[in-house]
Amino acid sequence: MAFKRVLATIMNLRLAWCIAGPLLVLLAACGGAMSLPEPAPVAEPVTVEFVYDEEIVDVDYYERLVEIFHERYPHITINLRPSAWDGDWDVVADSEDWIVRMKRGGRIRSLDSFIEQDESFDLADFYPAAVELFMIDDELWAMPSGTDVLVMYYNRDLFDQYGVPYPEIGWTWDDFLNRAVALRDPGARIYGYAPAEEYFDSFNFVYQHGGQIFDDLQNPTRPTFDDPLTIEAIEWYTALFHEYNVAPTSQQASSDFGTGAPDPMTGIVSGKVGMWTGSLTDRGGASSIRWKFRWGMAPLPREAQLTSGGWGWGYAMSSEARNPEAAWQWLTFLSEQMPSRSIPARRSLAESEAYQQSVADYAVVEMTMEEALIVPYAALWAGDETGPQMEALFSALRQILGGYATPAEALSAAQQQAEK
């Protein structure tokens, strides 16, 4: 029995050598023992200082996202700073007009190099209209998050009462005017249309007609108040008040809406206005003043082109970001999240069932974002020169709508004043 155990041991040793021998010879030929792969390096912990406006987005929204982000990137800590603009920060959430200001002040950096290097990032998923809001000098200066656009709201109860067809996708200036005329009822003090923002509403018609307020939307250098197409559009807009009498002047709004103040919104809320422009986020009115009637919405009417006023929100990176790579990870992660109330900048989010169920008419959103020229009115105020120039334009519009000057006279005078 002992002999058998010795023999078995010898046979096992020979088998082991047959397996391991060639490997040892190979290792010896390569110069020594086999080296094991080194463990992956552990990423150094970093902190990203993130500044946002708590009056626009609740802290709960970002706190939830921070938890999800930290699970994906354990080495990155996001320090939330609501409305804390003092000191250093790495990433900021803000509207396009303030981001334009920060770009001009040298406080943020272009994102183009990060986009070029990150093969997983797909800019084509974003609506071009949302991207354009943050394009300056052909570079992207913030990651688009959400967009708000102007739409035409209408009072379904008034439309039904007067037997007027609802506004439709693709409707025109003529369609708009015909409906406004059909709704006008002086005896009941009902108006077909009222401008929620008198001056900005007129700009919508300017760009729809092919005119413009400045020579360039992203980088305005010269006002174009006396452009012939701009004058024609303002003439048509003014006729809504003084020729067709479908929109209330300031005096009419004060008397017919019963407030003694020229506030068209009072007439809208009280059900005396058939159509008015408003932002998509107005749906149903402000939380404190809900609309008491059935309402609908449509894109703004088109003429030479489809346009809409718009506002964008996005995430910008500080020009002095301490860890740009970590800041970029946070930026791209935020862009993948559903924004609060506004239209998602990413098509993949906007086309999701969750978002489409949250809006009254997704077809209006889709047409506006895919086809309309989005005019960033707020950003036109973002320069030291454009502010006074816009004041000159507003002064001209007050004279025009008040009946004190013709559009050609007032806009030409405003142009001369703006060029001084």
ABEGO torsion letter per residue (X at the ends): XAAAAAAAAAAAAAAAAAAAAAAAAAAAAAGEBBBBBBBBBBBBBBBBBBBBBAAABBAAAAAAAAAAAAAABAABBBBBBBGBABEBBABBBBBAAAAAAAAAAGABBBAAAAAAABAABBAAABBAAAAAAABBGGBBABBBABBBBBBBBBBAAAAAAAGBBBBBBGBBAAAAAAAAAAABBAAAGBBABBBABAAAAAAAAAAAAGBBABABAABBABBAAABAAAAAAAAAAAAAAAAAGABBBAAAAAAAAGAGBBBAAAAAAAGABABBBBBAAABGEBAABBBABBBBBBBBBBBABBBBBBBBBBBBBBAABABAAAAAAAAAAAAABBBBGBBBABAAAAABAAAAAABABAAAAAAAAAABBBBBAAAAAABAAAAAAAAAAAAAAAAAAAGABBAAAAAAAAAAAAAX
